[in-house]
Amino acid sequence: MDIKKLLAQQVQEALTDIQLITDKPVTVRPAVRPEFGDYQVDSMMALGKLCGENPLVLAARVADALMKNSHSRTMLARAEAVAPGFINLFLRDEWIIDLTGQAANDERLGVARQNAQHIVVDYSSPNVAKEMHVGHLRSTIIGDASVRTLEFLGHRVTRVNHIGDWGTQFGMLIACLEIAENQGDISLSDLEGFYRAAKKRYDDDPGFALKARAYVVKLQQGDAWCREMWRKLVDISMTQNQQNYDRLGVSLSKDDIRGESFYNEMLPEIVDDLLARGIATMDGETAIVYLDNYRNKQGDPMGVIVRKQDGGYLYTTTDIACAKYRYQQLHADRILYYIDARQHQHLMMAWEIVRRAGYVPEQVTLEHHKFGMMLDKTGKPFKTREGGTIRLAELLEEAVTRAHKLVSEKSPQLAAGELETLAEMIGIGAVKYADLSKNRTTDYVFDWDTMLSFEGNTAPYIQYACARITSLLRKAAATEGPLPETFSGTLSFSTETERALAVKLLQFEETLLAVAKEGMPNIMCHYLFELASMFSGFYASSPVLTHQERSRRQSRLALCALTGKVLSTGLETLGIRVPERM
């Protein structure tokens, strides 16, 4: 249940009851301290200013109206107005217990399915003939966490891996592949090496460069042999990329690939349409769209080239085609792009053309969920000691190696197979969580020591909390017998830590909704860290298996079981695996 939304509706009703009608949304948020209640309303300052009433007086009137409403009283023990105009909301224990019991008995943990939208999510987007590097990590795992969250909430999601599989560089690569085949050496295990060799030959050998340019034309014209060589490069690249996806636990597959080549045949029709409707104009042999909302240094509208003088097309034209296809063919209700911040203006300009042409209506959102860069401890882009780009496969291997060493030191009794599995879960999880826990709009510093710590806001800390709860429930099954099939009538509170833990558990749905709306997995990470920390405090202060009263043991075991389910489900929405023991 989305408690924030429910309370906001009650406050809106209270405003109607005191005859204050407004279309300004009411803001309700979890209270930052227990003495401020469970939730706080901070909208009265703005509303008081609008209606010319003292915010504190208005807050008192609304609080009074809330407590006169019978529906509100089923949820609220009290509502109090405090300066300068906040309303502190204290939930009724009985209501919390009832909702917590419902969540514990529900396979969806009390989370309602949303009215399903069809959402297209564009993420990862590596280039062909180049290995994935650390720069692809953020798009890949932030996008995947968004997809998993949206699907859990009940939306229909189409994943799109928009790979760079088209362009002039493929003439160079095909020419180099032809030479390699003639020499009997067509191994492309080192894609980076192959690409560098092709680029060097292109720069140094005029004859090779001439042949490469000719192959570009043949490829674009559909030459069968060039298309065969091109497909070989794409297949080898994506096979290697899939190994990274599988190790990362990312849900992308080959069926999700939509390369630039996919839209190639749409481009002439789009440019012709833009020209015919006067959206684009010809400057010599070049087709350009001028945008009034973007100005150059001289104050003139900026021009976006959609077809070059030689008849070639640019990334902008392809991105226009992408948006058009995703709405008109896939019938998307919402379109999300996980692309780094440096591409923001490029996307905004492409989408302005899309909107002007009517290819995507205003009610369908086009959202650039941009992200910052991964930095080293000196604040510079994360690279090798030699200054090269770190391959993603190498980064993941080092993470697992470091986790293996850490786990073997902490638990030397583990069997070799279990150690390997655990190291994989912890190492990969640590890398992903370290990234996902940061606000995606900012750069962040990559730090091995911090991300693999069992303390603080890290994956190992939360994974350990899950394993700890699993161990506790295993012991309880041996001493108490199976947990009740239903927790109705089982739960009760005897301490503030029990109550606070239950309230935090009930905030799972509103956390999921915030992640889905903003595309910010760090919101879920923060929630899971707070929940794991609260559970640790609860477990330390509230004996579970050793309490004398069976009813109290059963109630606390119910809270433990629900906490474990919420923590593990939350990690699953982030694409992080949960070990049974650590």
RODO-2510 file (C-alpha; in nm, 4 decimals, decimal comma):
residues 582
     n   res          X          Y          Z
     1     m     0,0000     0,0000     0,0000
     2     d     0,1218     0,3489    -0,0873
     3     i     0,0732     0,5137     0,2528
     4     k     0,1969     0,8531     0,1298
     5     k    -0,0670     0,8615    -0,1421
     6     l    -0,3396     0,7455     0,0960
     7     l    -0,2532     1,0113     0,3536
     8     a    -0,2323     1,2803     0,0850
     9     q    -0,5860     1,1875    -0,0234
    10     q    -0,7067     1,2227     0,3352
    11     v    -0,5453     1,5650     0,3679
    12     q    -0,7057     1,6674     0,0380
    13     e    -1,0441     1,5590     0,1779
    14     a    -0,9780     1,7597     0,4945
    15     l    -0,9098     2,0688     0,2830
    16     t    -1,2425     2,0153     0,1082
    17     d    -1,4126     1,9757     0,4464
    18     i    -1,2867     2,3203     0,5526
    19     q    -1,4000     2,4549     0,2129
    20     l    -1,0546     2,5196     0,0767
    21     i    -1,0572     2,3913    -0,2811
    22     t    -0,7196     2,3824    -0,4541
    23     d    -0,5629     2,1929    -0,7395
    24     k    -0,2202     2,2273    -0,5781
    25     p    -0,1007     1,8751    -0,4836
    26     v    -0,0525     1,7918    -0,1174
    27     t     0,2972     1,6779    -0,0231
    28     v     0,3330     1,4048     0,2393
    29     r     0,6692     1,2543     0,3338
    30     p     0,8055     1,0219     0,6010
    31     a     0,8977     1,2089     0,9193
    32     v     1,2698     1,2522     0,9774
    33     r     1,2449     1,2019     1,3560
    34     p     1,0057     0,9938     1,5727
    35     e     0,8828     1,2958     1,7693
    36     f     0,7517     1,4411     1,4400
    37     g     0,5250     1,1398     1,3913
    38     d     0,5360     0,8806     1,1149
    39     y     0,4632     1,1210     0,8287
    40     q     0,4609     1,4967     0,7848
    41     v     0,2596     1,7318     0,5638
    42     d     0,4561     2,0377     0,4518
    43     s     0,2081     2,1868     0,2043
    44     m     0,0349     2,4328     0,4381
    45     m     0,3029     2,7017     0,4034
    46     a     0,2442     2,7269     0,0282
    47     l    -0,1342     2,6887     0,0599
    48     g    -0,1521     2,9495     0,3369
    49     k     0,0300     3,1959     0,1152
    50     l    -0,2104     3,1262    -0,1735
    51     c    -0,5248     3,1747     0,0330
    52     g    -0,3916     3,4517     0,2570
    53     e    -0,4120     3,2510     0,5787
    54     n    -0,1505     3,1973     0,8502
    55     p     0,0075     2,8559     0,7688
    56     l     0,0034     2,7418     1,1321
    57     v    -0,3648     2,8335     1,1691
    58     l    -0,4419     2,6552     0,8409
    59     a    -0,2431     2,3480     0,9536
    60     a    -0,4424     2,3395     1,2795
    61     r    -0,7725     2,3555     1,0882
    62     v    -0,6670     2,0734     0,8564
    63     a    -0,5404     1,8600     1,1477
    64     d    -0,8725     1,9076     1,3244
    65     a    -1,0677     1,8159     1,0090
    66     l    -0,8557     1,5038     0,9671
    67     m    -0,9414     1,3773     1,3124
    68     k    -1,3128     1,4452     1,2588
    69     n    -1,3120     1,2265     0,9483
    70     s    -1,4004     0,8658     1,0370
    71     h    -1,1894     0,7228     0,7536
    72     s    -0,8845     0,9213     0,8626
    73     r    -0,9327     0,8077     1,2215
    74     t    -0,8968     0,4439     1,1162
    75     m    -0,5420     0,5293     1,0032
    76     l    -0,4392     0,8092     1,2383
    77     a    -0,3942     0,8119     1,6133
    78     r    -0,3500     1,1868     1,5997
    79     a    -0,2621     1,4802     1,3743
    80     e    -0,0916     1,7843     1,5224
    81     a    -0,0058     2,1229     1,3773
    82     v     0,3389     2,2628     1,4585
    83     a     0,5190     2,5817     1,3597
    84     p     0,5688     2,7152     1,1045
    85     g     0,2862     2,5131     0,9468
    86     f     0,3700     2,1426     0,9421
    87     i     0,1181     1,8701     1,0230
    88     n     0,2650     1,5707     1,2057
    89     l     0,0756     1,2485     1,1409
    90     f     0,0908     0,9594     1,3885
    91     l    -0,0381     0,6264     1,2538
    92     r    -0,2583     0,4007     1,4662
    93     d    -0,0792     0,0898     1,5916
    94     e    -0,3781    -0,1276     1,5028
    95     w    -0,3716    -0,0021     1,1448
    96     i     0,0031    -0,0636     1,1142
    97     i    -0,0374    -0,4156     1,2536
    98     d    -0,3216    -0,4930     1,0131
    99     l    -0,1278    -0,3697     0,7078
   100     t     0,1908    -0,5462     0,8162
   101     g     0,0003    -0,8725     0,8552
   102     q    -0,1485    -0,8296     0,5090
   103     a     0,1969    -0,7647     0,3614
   104     a     0,3419    -1,0696     0,5391
   105     n     0,0685    -1,2933     0,3930
   106     d     0,0988    -1,1501     0,0417
   107     e     0,3468    -1,2860    -0,2112
   108     r     0,3760    -0,9280    -0,3433
   109     l     0,4485    -0,7984     0,0088
   110     g     0,1509    -0,5665     0,0027
   111     v     0,2606    -0,3935    -0,3185
   112     a    -0,0315    -0,3267    -0,5546
   113     r    -0,0014    -0,3777    -0,9280
   114     q    -0,0155    -0,0459    -1,1098
   115     n    -0,2354     0,0356    -1,4061
   116     a    -0,0072    -0,1182    -1,6643
   117     q     0,1674     0,1055    -1,9142
   118     h     0,3831    -0,0077    -2,2033
   119     i     0,7246     0,1401    -2,1270
   120     v     1,0199     0,1242    -2,3666
   121     v     1,3584     0,1440    -2,1938
   122     d     1,6747     0,2157    -2,3952
   123     y     1,9908     0,1143    -2,2088
   124     s     2,3440    -0,0298    -2,2294
   125     s     2,4057     0,0541    -2,6003
   126     p     2,7625    -0,0707    -2,6626
   127     n     2,9438    -0,0363    -2,9952
   128     v     3,0226    -0,3220    -3,2293
   129     a     3,3856    -0,4419    -3,2619
   130     k     3,4762    -0,2803    -2,9303
   131     e     3,4660    -0,4571    -2,5979
   132     m     3,2410    -0,3183    -2,3284
   133     h     3,4328    -0,0972    -2,0864
   134     v     3,3606     0,0689    -1,7530
   135     g     3,1840     0,3517    -1,9335
   136     h     2,9044     0,1093    -2,0245
   137     l     2,8449    -0,0030    -1,6655
   138     r     2,6170     0,2775    -1,5482
   139     s     2,3775     0,2721    -1,8436
   140     t     2,3575    -0,1070    -1,8268
   141     i     2,2855    -0,1587    -1,4572
   142     i     2,0834     0,1577    -1,3859
   143     g     1,8646     0,0830    -1,6870
   144     d     1,8233    -0,2779    -1,5804
   145     a     1,7258    -0,1802    -1,2242
   146     s     1,4631     0,0509    -1,3710
   147     v     1,3285    -0,2266    -1,5925
   148     r     1,3084    -0,4746    -1,3038
   149     t     1,1275    -0,2219    -1,0841
   150     l     0,8763    -0,1307    -1,3539
   151     e     0,8011    -0,4961    -1,4232
   152     f     0,7551    -0,5731    -1,0529
   153     l     0,4984    -0,2930    -1,0377
   154     g     0,3073    -0,4574    -1,3218
   155     h     0,4100    -0,2545    -1,6253
   156     r     0,4834    -0,4113    -1,9639
   157     v     0,8426    -0,3263    -2,0481
   158     t     1,0223    -0,3496    -2,3798
   159     r     1,3987    -0,3550    -2,3364
   160     v     1,5987    -0,1932    -2,6165
   161     n     1,9729    -0,2357    -2,6535
   162     h     2,0470     0,0331    -2,9127
   163     i     2,3886    -0,0838    -3,0321
   164     g     2,6205     0,1131    -3,2593
   165     d     2,6239    -0,1283    -3,5522
   166     w     2,6205     0,1097    -3,8482
   167     g     2,8355     0,3857    -3,9902
   168     t     3,1510     0,4604    -4,1861
   169     q     3,3803     0,2648    -3,9516
   170     f     3,2314    -0,0612    -4,0789
   171     g     3,3944    -0,0231    -4,4188
   172     m     3,7285    -0,0151    -4,2379
   173     l     3,6385    -0,3161    -4,0224
   174     i     3,5062    -0,5232    -4,3141
   175     a     3,8188    -0,4554    -4,5197
   176     c     4,0352    -0,5637    -4,2256
   177     l     3,8223    -0,8742    -4,1704
   178     e     3,8635    -0,9663    -4,5381
   179     i     4,2429    -0,9573    -4,5022
   180     a     4,2250    -1,1623    -4,1812
   181     e     4,0113    -1,4263    -4,3535
   182     n     4,2442    -1,4462    -4,6506
   183     q     4,5321    -1,5020    -4,4120
   184     g     4,3396    -1,7733    -4,2272
   185     d     4,3223    -1,5677    -3,9075
   186     i     3,9685    -1,4644    -3,8279
   187     s     3,9924    -1,4771    -3,4495
   188     l     3,8261    -1,1727    -3,3005
   189     s     3,8724    -1,2681    -2,9375
   190     d     4,0549    -0,9379    -2,8889
   191     l     3,8027    -0,6981    -3,0381
   192     e     3,9881    -0,3911    -2,9179
   193     g     4,3071    -0,5121    -3,0819
   194     f     4,1236    -0,5842    -3,4046
   195     y     3,9660    -0,2370    -3,4058
   196     r     4,2999    -0,0654    -3,3384
   197     a     4,4688    -0,2625    -3,6162
   198     a     4,1927    -0,1685    -3,8619
   199     k     4,2097     0,1986    -3,7628
   200     k     4,5902     0,2092    -3,7971
   201     r     4,5784     0,0478    -4,1396
   202     y     4,3047     0,2912    -4,2448
   203     d     4,5183     0,5888    -4,1364
   204     d     4,8475     0,4587    -4,2804
   205     d     4,7465     0,2844    -4,6054
   206     p     4,5689     0,5023    -4,8690
   207     g     4,4794     0,1942    -5,0757
   208     f     4,3200     0,0267    -4,7751
   209     a     4,1310     0,3472    -4,6907
   210     l     3,9965     0,3663    -5,0473
   211     k     3,8767     0,0056    -5,0299
   212     a     3,7183     0,0716    -4,6870
   213     r     3,5205     0,3669    -4,8190
   214     a     3,4009     0,1580    -5,1116
   215     y     3,2828    -0,1106    -4,8708
   216     v     3,0803     0,1484    -4,6784
   217     v     2,8842     0,2253    -4,9948
   218     k     2,8399    -0,1440    -5,0748
   219     l     2,7221    -0,2146    -4,7216
   220     q     2,4662     0,0653    -4,7366
   221     q     2,3477    -0,0584    -5,0765
   222     g     2,2895    -0,4089    -4,9388
   223     d     2,5836    -0,5967    -5,0935
   224     a     2,5428    -0,9602    -4,9808
   225     w     2,9096    -1,0281    -4,8963
   226     c     2,9523    -0,6995    -4,7071
   227     r     2,6333    -0,7704    -4,5147
   228     e     2,7666    -1,1167    -4,4264
   229     m     3,0945    -0,9720    -4,2946
   230     w     2,9057    -0,7004    -4,1082
   231     r     2,6766    -0,9579    -3,9465
   232     k     2,9813    -1,1610    -3,8385
   233     l     3,1266    -0,8566    -3,6615
   234     v     2,7944    -0,7822    -3,4912
   235     d     2,7413    -1,1432    -3,3795
   236     i     3,0896    -1,1804    -3,2337
   237     s     3,0628    -0,8491    -3,0511
   238     m     2,7244    -0,9247    -2,9014
   239     t     2,8282    -1,2750    -2,7983
   240     q     3,1077    -1,1216    -2,5920
   241     n     2,8744    -0,8545    -2,4567
   242     q     2,6227    -1,1202    -2,3530
   243     q     2,8907    -1,2819    -2,1371
   244     n     2,9199    -0,9533    -1,9481
   245     y     2,5417    -0,9232    -1,9171
   246     d     2,5123    -1,2769    -1,7847
   247     r     2,7846    -1,2262    -1,5270
   248     l     2,6339    -0,8955    -1,4185
   249     g     2,2910    -1,0554    -1,3854
   250     v     2,1500    -0,8078    -1,6363
   251     s     1,8276    -0,9153    -1,8067
   252     l     1,9232    -0,8097    -2,1613
   253     s     1,9386    -1,0773    -2,4304
   254     k     2,0040    -1,0913    -2,8040
   255     d     1,6290    -1,0490    -2,8621
   256     d     1,6503    -0,6972    -2,7166
   257     i     1,9071    -0,5726    -2,9699
   258     r     1,7932    -0,2883    -3,1936
   259     g     2,0963    -0,1459    -3,3671
   260     e     2,1257     0,1740    -3,5646
   261     s     2,0997    -0,0407    -3,8772
   262     f     1,7440    -0,1372    -3,7806
   263     y     1,6235     0,2175    -3,8530
   264     n     1,8300     0,2723    -4,1670
   265     e     1,5464     0,2211    -4,4140
   266     m     1,3239     0,4695    -4,2256
   267     l     1,5649     0,7616    -4,2631
   268     p     1,4985     0,8724    -4,6254
   269     e     1,1224     0,8787    -4,5659
   270     i     1,1616     1,0816    -4,2452
   271     v     1,3836     1,3449    -4,4068
   272     d     1,1534     1,3681    -4,7087
   273     d     0,8570     1,4163    -4,4722
   274     l     1,0359     1,6888    -4,2745
   275     l     1,1236     1,8697    -4,5967
   276     a     0,7750     1,8349    -4,7454
   277     r     0,6156     1,9885    -4,4351
   278     g     0,8650     2,2730    -4,4095
   279     i     1,0131     2,1506    -4,0819
   280     a     1,3474     2,0940    -4,2545
   281     t     1,4956     2,3175    -4,5243
   282     m     1,7680     2,2660    -4,7824
   283     d     2,0975     2,4501    -4,7547
   284     g     2,2614     2,3518    -5,0800
   285     e     2,2567     1,9707    -5,0702
   286     t     2,2212     1,9544    -4,6914
   287     a     1,8875     1,9065    -4,5116
   288     i     1,8681     2,1104    -4,1886
   289     v     1,6092     2,1748    -3,9181
   290     y     1,6455     2,5116    -3,7426
   291     l     1,5402     2,5206    -3,3753
   292     d     1,4300     2,8513    -3,2239
   293     n     1,4761     2,7200    -2,8688
   294     y     1,8495     2,6686    -2,9280
   295     r     2,0663     2,9642    -3,0229
   296     n     2,4280     2,9977    -3,1314
   297     k     2,6675     3,2644    -3,0021
   298     q     2,5334     3,5120    -3,2538
   299     g     2,1775     3,4578    -3,1266
   300     d     2,0601     3,2799    -3,4409
   301     p     1,8561     2,9558    -3,4296
   302     m     2,0816     2,6501    -3,4277
   303     g     2,0605     2,4164    -3,7229
   304     v     2,0430     2,0389    -3,6862
   305     i     2,1609     1,8484    -3,9919
   306     v     1,9343     1,5520    -4,0704
   307     r     2,0941     1,4624    -4,4048
   308     k     2,4474     1,5454    -4,5116
   309     q     2,5556     1,6853    -4,8461
   310     d     2,6702     1,3404    -4,9604
   311     g     2,3318     1,1888    -4,8762
   312     g     2,4468     1,0305    -4,5494
   313     y     2,2521     1,0504    -4,2241
   314     l     2,3565     1,1445    -3,8732
   315     y     2,2856     1,0128    -3,5229
   316     t     2,0139     1,2756    -3,4854
   317     t     1,8210     1,1336    -3,7796
   318     t     1,8456     0,7854    -3,6310
   319     d     1,7275     0,9091    -3,2909
   320     i     1,4273     1,0747    -3,4559
   321     a     1,3493     0,7411    -3,6216
   322     c     1,3910     0,5580    -3,2893
   323     a     1,1346     0,7729    -3,1107
   324     k     0,8933     0,7556    -3,4038
   325     y     0,9195     0,3755    -3,4222
   326     r     0,8814     0,3284    -3,0466
   327     y     0,5550     0,5185    -3,0434
   328     q     0,4028     0,4352    -3,3804
   329     q     0,5083     0,0687    -3,4028
   330     l     0,5634    -0,0390    -3,0424
   331     h     0,2798     0,1817    -2,9086
   332     a     0,4779     0,2974    -2,6055
   333     d     0,3097     0,5021    -2,3328
   334     r     0,6428     0,6136    -2,1905
   335     i     0,9961     0,6055    -2,3391
   336     l     1,3064     0,6118    -2,1174
   337     y     1,6669     0,6578    -2,2268
   338     y     1,9633     0,5764    -2,0019
   339     i     2,2371     0,7695    -2,1803
   340     d     2,5156     0,9728    -2,0213
   341     a     2,4743     1,3422    -1,9476
   342     r     2,7005     1,4530    -2,2335
   343     q     2,4306     1,3510    -2,4831
   344     h     2,1548     1,5572    -2,3204
   345     q     2,1415     1,8494    -2,5619
   346     h     2,1683     1,6138    -2,8587
   347     l     1,8622     1,4206    -2,7384
   348     m     1,6645     1,7337    -2,6510
   349     m     1,7193     1,8734    -3,0001
   350     a     1,6237     1,5448    -3,1664
   351     w     1,3089     1,5238    -2,9536
   352     e     1,2086     1,8808    -3,0338
   353     i     1,2048     1,7774    -3,3987
   354     v     1,0072     1,4657    -3,3066
   355     r     0,7464     1,6740    -3,1247
   356     r     0,7271     1,9375    -3,3978
   357     a     0,6709     1,6663    -3,6575
   358     g     0,4034     1,5013    -3,4420
   359     y     0,5799     1,1665    -3,4489
   360     v     0,5260     1,1278    -3,0718
   361     p     0,2335     1,3079    -2,9007
   362     e     0,2844     1,5109    -2,5834
   363     q     0,1050     1,2595    -2,3612
   364     v     0,3794     1,0050    -2,4331
   365     t     0,6841     1,1051    -2,2317
   366     l     1,0351     1,1068    -2,3723
   367     e     1,2670     1,0948    -2,0702
   368     h     1,6444     1,1248    -2,0678
   369     h     1,7557     0,9638    -1,7419
   370     k     2,1087     1,0935    -1,7698
   371     f     2,3976     0,9912    -1,5473
   372     g     2,7438     1,1082    -1,4516
   373     m     3,0853     0,9472    -1,4829
   374     m     3,2786     0,6917    -1,2804
   375     l     3,5899     0,8572    -1,1315
   376     d     3,9015     0,7331    -0,9540
   377     k     4,0122     0,8559    -0,6111
   378     t     4,1872     1,1543    -0,7687
   379     g     3,8611     1,2690    -0,9260
   380     k     3,9651     1,1763    -1,2794
   381     p     3,7865     0,9355    -1,5178
   382     f     3,8447     0,5750    -1,4061
   383     k     4,1205     0,4256    -1,6242
   384     t     4,4102     0,1799    -1,6143
   385     r     4,7488     0,2872    -1,4775
   386     e     4,8613     0,3218    -1,8374
   387     g     4,5733     0,5602    -1,9052
   388     g     4,3675     0,3178    -2,1117
   389     t     3,9998     0,2377    -2,0734
   390     i     3,9306    -0,0498    -1,8351
   391     r     3,7419    -0,3389    -1,9918
   392     l     3,4239    -0,4296    -1,8112
   393     a     3,5151    -0,7997    -1,8065
   394     e     3,8437    -0,7165    -1,6294
   395     l     3,6661    -0,5016    -1,3711
   396     l     3,4190    -0,7783    -1,2889
   397     e     3,6939    -1,0383    -1,2651
   398     e     3,8884    -0,8245    -1,0212
   399     a     3,5754    -0,7687    -0,8127
   400     v     3,5202    -1,1431    -0,7796
   401     t     3,8890    -1,2033    -0,7027
   402     r     3,8843    -0,9443    -0,4248
   403     a     3,5587    -1,0845    -0,2859
   404     h     3,7061    -1,4372    -0,2932
   405     k     4,0022    -1,3255    -0,0844
   406     l     3,7776    -1,1393     0,1598
   407     v     3,5310    -1,4263     0,2079
   408     s     3,8012    -1,6922     0,2388
   409     e     3,9613    -1,4893     0,5193
   410     k     3,6320    -1,4389     0,7026
   411     s     3,4983    -1,7933     0,6497
   412     p     3,7900    -2,0321     0,5908
   413     q     3,5642    -2,3319     0,6608
   414     l     3,3606    -2,2872     0,3418
   415     a     3,3846    -2,5581     0,0764
   416     a     3,5536    -2,4531    -0,2461
   417     g     3,2335    -2,4578    -0,4537
   418     e     3,0379    -2,2556    -0,1995
   419     l     3,3251    -2,0087    -0,1719
   420     e     3,3296    -1,9565    -0,5491
   421     t     2,9539    -1,8980    -0,5622
   422     l     2,9590    -1,6602    -0,2683
   423     a     3,2544    -1,4636    -0,4078
   424     e     3,0671    -1,4189    -0,7360
   425     m     2,7528    -1,2942    -0,5600
   426     i     2,9393    -1,0567    -0,3305
   427     g     3,1895    -0,9257    -0,5854
   428     i     2,9402    -0,8568    -0,8641
   429     g     2,6817    -0,7300    -0,6168
   430     a     2,9335    -0,4908    -0,4627
   431     v     3,0239    -0,3342    -0,7981
   432     k     2,6602    -0,2922    -0,8968
   433     y     2,5427    -0,1569    -0,5613
   434     a     2,8310     0,0895    -0,5351
   435     d     2,7088     0,2449    -0,8590
   436     l     2,3342     0,2098    -0,8023
   437     s     2,3515     0,3625    -0,4538
   438     k     2,4817     0,6913    -0,5961
   439     n     2,2561     0,9577    -0,7409
   440     r     2,2754     0,8804    -1,1116
   441     t     2,2904     1,2484    -1,2110
   442     t     2,6299     1,2991    -1,0450
   443     d     2,9796     1,1618    -1,0939
   444     y     3,0988     0,9160    -0,8302
   445     v     3,4316     0,7864    -0,7018
   446     f     3,5018     0,4158    -0,7506
   447     d     3,6587     0,2699    -0,4339
   448     w     3,7251    -0,1030    -0,3933
   449     d     3,7666    -0,0883    -0,0150
   450     t     3,4388     0,0911     0,0468
   451     m     3,2232    -0,1157    -0,1860
   452     l     3,3387    -0,4492    -0,0399
   453     s     3,2953    -0,3398     0,3206
   454     f     3,0520    -0,5288     0,5427
   455     e     2,9647    -0,2008     0,7130
   456     g     2,7798     0,1021     0,5814
   457     n     2,5626     0,1416     0,2737
   458     t     2,7079    -0,1462     0,0709
   459     a     2,5792    -0,4626    -0,0941
   460     p     2,7694    -0,6960     0,1446
   461     y     2,6048    -0,5248     0,4441
   462     i     2,2548    -0,5821     0,3074
   463     q     2,3352    -0,9279     0,1728
   464     y     2,4636    -1,0186     0,5192
   465     a     2,1391    -0,8948     0,6769
   466     c     1,9449    -1,1240     0,4422
   467     a     2,1676    -1,4212     0,5239
   468     r     2,1380    -1,3460     0,8946
   469     i     1,7581    -1,3521     0,8760
   470     t     1,7630    -1,6761     0,6766
   471     s     1,9830    -1,8329     0,9439
   472     l     1,7515    -1,7063     1,2185
   473     l     1,4429    -1,8511     1,0503
   474     r     1,6258    -2,1795     0,9969
   475     k     1,6991    -2,1997     1,3701
   476     a     1,3411    -2,0992     1,4517
   477     a     1,2050    -2,3804     1,2333
   478     a     1,4130    -2,6268     1,4351
   479     t     1,3030    -2,4959     1,7762
   480     e     0,9628    -2,3349     1,7182
   481     g     0,8340    -2,5454     1,4348
   482     p     0,7115    -2,4004     1,1031
   483     l     0,6092    -2,0354     1,0986
   484     p     0,2328    -1,9767     1,0847
   485     e     0,0806    -1,9924     0,7357
   486     t    -0,0923    -1,6654     0,8143
   487     f     0,0266    -1,3862     1,0406
   488     s    -0,3254    -1,2593     1,1123
   489     g    -0,3525    -1,2160     1,4879
   490     t     0,0171    -1,2960     1,5335
   491     l     0,1628    -0,9471     1,5257
   492     s     0,1763    -0,7050     1,8157
   493     f     0,4185    -0,4350     1,9340
   494     s     0,5806    -0,4178     2,2744
   495     t     0,8729    -0,1884     2,1823
   496     e     0,9230     0,1222     1,9688
   497     t     1,1831    -0,0620     1,7585
   498     e     0,9231    -0,3214     1,6554
   499     r     0,6765    -0,0518     1,5569
   500     a     0,9396     0,1527     1,3694
   501     l     1,0514    -0,1571     1,1779
   502     a     0,6918    -0,2320     1,0765
   503     v     0,6377     0,1242     0,9504
   504     k     0,9585     0,1066     0,7485
   505     l     0,8467    -0,2253     0,5951
   506     l     0,5200    -0,0630     0,4868
   507     q     0,7166     0,2020     0,2949
   508     f     0,8397    -0,0523     0,0401
   509     e     0,5700     0,0280    -0,2170
   510     e     0,6213     0,4038    -0,2053
   511     t     0,9947     0,3404    -0,2505
   512     l     0,9333     0,1281    -0,5601
   513     l     0,7030     0,3955    -0,7016
   514     a     0,9650     0,6653    -0,6491
   515     v     1,2297     0,4567    -0,8279
   516     a     0,9888     0,3919    -1,1165
   517     k     0,8958     0,7581    -1,1502
   518     e     1,2432     0,9097    -1,1236
   519     g     1,4578     0,6273    -1,2615
   520     m     1,6698     0,6581    -0,9458
   521     p     1,7783     0,3183    -0,8034
   522     n     1,9678     0,5002    -0,5260
   523     i     1,6266     0,5604    -0,3635
   524     m     1,5859     0,1838    -0,3249
   525     c     1,9458     0,1453    -0,2024
   526     h     1,8906     0,4107     0,0654
   527     y     1,5679     0,2414     0,1731
   528     l     1,7287    -0,1041     0,1955
   529     f     2,0205     0,0322     0,3960
   530     e     1,7851     0,2044     0,6405
   531     l     1,5719    -0,1105     0,6675
   532     a     1,8754    -0,3332     0,7288
   533     s     2,0061    -0,0876     0,9894
   534     m     1,6667    -0,0754     1,1634
   535     f     1,6502    -0,4535     1,1656
   536     s     1,9941    -0,4670     1,3263
   537     g     1,8736    -0,2316     1,6018
   538     f     1,5537    -0,4300     1,6453
   539     y     1,7417    -0,7610     1,6656
   540     a     1,9859    -0,6219     1,9219
   541     s     1,7161    -0,4818     2,1496
   542     s     1,4314    -0,7297     2,1013
   543     p     1,5099    -1,0973     2,1768
   544     v     1,3481    -1,3209     1,9196
   545     l     1,4177    -1,6882     1,9907
   546     t     1,5011    -1,6374     2,3586
   547     h     1,1908    -1,4467     2,4660
   548     q     0,9886    -1,6403     2,7232
   549     e     0,6475    -1,5769     2,5649
   550     r     0,5718    -1,7818     2,2552
   551     s     0,3314    -1,5164     2,1236
   552     r     0,6074    -1,2564     2,1427
   553     r     0,8542    -1,4908     1,9679
   554     q     0,6013    -1,5583     1,6907
   555     s     0,5311    -1,1880     1,6408
   556     r     0,8979    -1,1004     1,6168
   557     l     0,9676    -1,3940     1,3864
   558     a     0,6915    -1,2630     1,1600
   559     l     0,8675    -0,9247     1,1469
   560     c     1,1993    -1,0976     1,0739
   561     a     1,0479    -1,3031     0,7924
   562     l     0,8857    -0,9993     0,6304
   563     t     1,2064    -0,7981     0,6636
   564     g     1,3998    -1,0753     0,4899
   565     k     1,1479    -1,0883     0,2051
   566     v     1,1492    -0,7119     0,1549
   567     l     1,5306    -0,6909     0,1633
   568     s     1,5745    -0,9754    -0,0845
   569     t     1,2984    -0,8471    -0,3152
   570     g     1,4492    -0,5002    -0,3046
   571     l     1,7896    -0,6408    -0,4008
   572     e     1,6259    -0,8381    -0,6812
   573     t     1,4836    -0,5153    -0,8272
   574     l     1,8455    -0,3938    -0,8360
   575     g     1,9582    -0,7141    -1,0075
   576     i     2,1670    -0,8254    -0,7062
   577     r     2,1637    -1,1876    -0,5933
   578     v     2,1006    -1,2837    -0,2316
   579     p     2,3105    -1,5567    -0,0635
   580     e     2,1481    -1,7890     0,1911
   581     r     2,4539    -1,7777     0,4132
   582     m     2,7643    -1,5615     0,4499
***
